[in-house]
Amino acid sequence: MSTTAEVLASGEERMKKALVSLATELKTIRSGRANPQMLDRIEVDYYGTPTPLKGLANISTPDGRSLLIQPYDKASLKSIEQSIHKSDLGLTPNSDGSVIRISIPVLTEDRRKDMIKQMKKIGEESRVSVRNIRRDSDQALKKLKGGAISEDEIKGSEDTLQKITDKYIKEVDASIHAKEQELMEI
C-alpha cells in the first residue's frame, strides 16, 4: 500500500517529465538562429524504415545562420533532402552531392506569429498534461482514505499536490514566455 508521500513524489516526478518534454519540444521550434535540434523531429525514409535524421547524419552549425548535414551514407542524401522539404519548418536544403547546407532565413513577422501560436498550443498541451497528472494523483490520494491515513492527512496532501501543480504550471508558462521573447528578437 502506498503512502501520501509516495503518491505526491510520483506525481511530481511525472510533472518533471512533462516539463522536460516541453523543453525538448520547444527546442525544435526555430528562432532565427541555426540550431541542430531544430531537425530533431524530422524522420527520413531510409530503406523503407522511418529513421530520425540525427541517426543518419552529422548535423553541425558552421555559423549562426546555417546548418550543415553530412550523411553517414551518401545514398541517403536525396531522402534526407526530401524529408526536410516535407517538414513544417519552412527550410530549403541545398545539396552539393556530398553534404546538405540549409540557410536559416530571417523570420518574417507572419512566420513569428505562426510560431508563437504553435508554441502556445504546445504550452497548453503541457499544462493539460500537468493537470491530468494532478487529477491522477488526486484520485490515488482519495483511494487511500479510510485506511491507516486520516482524512486530515489526505486533505493536507491534496493541498500540497495543488501547490506542486501550480509550481509546474508556472514553469510551463515561464518556458513558453522565454521562447516567445527569443522568437520576437530581431
N, C-alpha and C positions, 0 to 999 in steps of 0.2 A: 504494500500500500504506500502510495506516495504522500509526501507532506506538502504543506502550502509552500514552503521554501523551494522544494523541488519543482513544483508547478511554476512558480514565479521565475526561477532560474531557467527553466526550459523555454518559457515564453520569451524571456529577454534574449536568450541565445538565438531563437528563431527571428526575433526582430533585428538583431545584429546582422544576421544573414540577409534579411530583406534590404538593409541599408548597404551592405556590400554589393548586392545585386544591382541596386540603384546606381552606385558609383561606377560599376562596370558598364552599365547601360549608358550612362552619361558620357563616358569616355569615347563611345562610338559616334557621338554627335560632333560633327566638325565645327570648329570655331574660327576658321580662317587661318589657323596655323596648322602646319603639317604635323601629324601625329600618327605613328603606325597603328595605334589602337583604333583608329577610325575604320580600319578594314577588318576588324575582328569578327564582324557578323557575316562577312562575305564567305560563301561556300562555293567551291569550284567543282564542276562535274569532272572528276579525274578517273578516267577509265570506267565510267558508269557509276561511280560512287561519289556522293556529295562529301567533299573534304574541305575543312577550314583552310582558307588561304594561307594562314600563318604556318600551316603544316607542309605547305608545298613550296614556300619561297622565303627568302630572307628579305625583310622589309626594313628599309632604313630611311632616314631623313637627311639628305645631303645639305639642305638648308631649310630655313623656316617656312618656305613656300612650296616645297616639292617632296614627293616620296619616290623612292627607288625600290623596285621589286625585282629581285634576282631569283628566278625559279631554280630549284634544285634539278628539275628535269625540264630541259628546253622544249620537250614535246608538249608540255602543259601550258606554254606561253599563250597560245591562242585561247584556250579555255579560261585562263585567268583574265585575259583581256575582256572576253565576253561577259564574264561574271561581274566585273567592275562596271561595265556598261549597263548591265541589267539592274544593278543595285540602285537604291533610292538616295545615294549620296550625291548625285549630280556631278560626278567626276569623269574626266575624259582621259583614258590611258593612251600613251604613245609608246609603241613598241619599235625597237630597232633590230629585232631578231634575236637578241640575247637577254635584254632587260626591258622592263616596262618603267617608264617615267610618268608620274602624274603631277601635273602642275595644279596647285590648290588655288582656285580663283578667289579673289576678294568677294566676300559675301555681299549680295545686294540687300537692300532694306527688306524687300519682299521675302527673300530667302531666309533672312534672320527671323522675321515674324513667323514664317512657317516652322522654323526650327524651334522657336520658343513655344509654339503650340504643341509641337511634338514632345518637347521636354515637359511641359505642364501635364500632358497626358501620361507620360511615364511617371511623373511625380504623383499624380492621383492614383495610379495603379499601385505605387509603393505605399501610399497612405492606406489604401484599401487593404493591402496585404497586412500591414501592421495592425489595422483594426480587426481583421479576421483572426490574427494570432491572439489578440486580446480576447476576442469572443471565445475562441477555443480554450484558452487558459481559464477564462471566467467559468466556462462550463465544467472544466476539470475541477475547479475550486468548489463549485456547487455540489459536485458528486462526493466531495469529502465530508459534507455536512452530515451530522448525525453519528459519525464515528467517534473517534477519540479527540476530534477537533471541534472546538466550540464555535457557535455562531459569531461571537465577537472576533475570534481569530480569523474566521472566513471573511468577515466584513473588513477587518484591517488589511487582509491580504488583497481584497478587491480594490481597496483604496490605493495600496502600493502598486498594484497592477495598472491602475489608471495613470498614476504618476509616471511609471515606466513608459506606458504608451504615449503619453504627452511628450516625454523627452524624445522618443524616437520620431514622432510626427514633426517636432521642431527641427530635428536633424535632417529629415527629408526636405522640409521647407528650406532650410539653410543651404543644402546641397543644390537644390533647384535654383535658388536665388543666386548663388555664386556662379553657376554655369550660365545663367541668364546675363549676369554682369559681364562674364567673359565673352559671350556672344555679341553683346552690344558695344564692346570695344572696337574702335576703328583703327 
